[in-house]
Amino acid sequence: MSKIEARVALVTGGTRGIGESISRGLARDGAKVVAVCNSHRDHAMEFAEKVKAEEGYDIDIRQGNVGNPADCQRIVDEIAADYGRLDYLVNNAGIVRDRTAVKMQLLDFDQVMKVNLYGPFFMAKAALPHFFDAGFGRIVNISSFVGETGRVGQANYAASKSGLFGLTKTLALETAGKGITVNCVIPGAIETEMSGSLPPEILQAVIDMVPMKAMGTGDDIAAAVRFFCSDEAKYVTGALLPVAGGLLMM
């Protein structure tokens, strides 16, 4: 895969879990990575220091709420002003507020939709004018297999992640032929801090659902993101790529 030196990448939720792997992977390939966090800035700064110590890469940290359009516009404009460009937007930030539909409060639904679906729209809306001016840009949305299959207690999360499919395809159509691609990665069962805290029997039940009988890693998702950002993927747009060990074949 070609290197991506001198490119500037904005990764929302880029300091934890899958986002941490995406940030590391893009930095490793030569991009200047700006990771956005909402709360837990101390943890985000510790992450940046850890990456610098372990791998020698500088990761810039910006704070903001992706569910707030003004924050999204501010972050994008700051990055474009500070670095003179913005090349990649990876919409990874996501939250859960799990309850069955009957028990779910409107606030639970609204908060998840604002971060998981409105956030990618707000970020894309802010970034696209910069991409149009440059004649180049990459947007990668991170969805979930739950957006395809549904899951008990996750009506809000499933709806938000399914909504990314339509957002991806529409933005891809609107930007086709302008040097911009918009694609979506669909993670399956991925090893994270949350999965690591599951009881062994629950974790095994998750693994048993996967045809490959194993969980994926954040690096698996990061590799797909790096492909979509690379020159090799310049003719790929509107794609929905499962990285799920065959889970979505079922």
VENMO-V749030 format. One line per field, one symbol per residue. phi: phi as a letter, one per 20 degrees, with the letter a starting at -180 (. if undefined). Layout:
phi: ???
This chain:
phi: .ffcgmfdddcfledclgffffgfffffeofeddedcedlfffffffffffffecneededcdrdffdffffffffffffffdmabdccdedgaccbeafgfefegfgffffffffdfggffffffeggffffembrcdcedeafffeemagncgfffffffgffffgffffffdgndmdccccddfeedfbgfffefggfffffffffegflbeecgfffgffffffefffdfddbmeddfdbmngeef
